Amino acid sequence: MERISSAPLFLHARLSGFVYVAGTIAALLVLWSFIGAMAGMFLFFPSALQLVLATGADPRERPTAAKVMVGVGLLLSAVVVAQSLRS
């Protein structure tokens, strides 16, 4: 899965390609996290949320929305790290 999740990084110049690939990978990660929840695969769910937030974080298109997406993404990352340290 690591090889697939790095695919959107190669599409930084083409926003439409990035949005399509990130959305597809996010949908697959959500599906995978629900199917494999009993085996601990629910950890992929925050990654899917991060990819969805990344699709809206383009400051060239929507500067205000990009700041909100980045803020929510950082908050989500902090929550995930805090949760993992607590366990």
Number of C-alpha atoms within 10 A of each C-alpha: 7 6 6 10 16 12 14 21 11 10 15 13 9 10 15 12 14 20 19 13 20 26 20 15 22 22 17 15 24 21 16 16 20 17 13 14 14 9 9 11 15 18 16 19 19 19 19 23 18 19 24 20 20 19 19 19 21 18 11 7 11 11 13 11 14 19 15 14 20 17 14 15 20 13 12 16 15 12 13 15 11 11 10 9 8 7 5
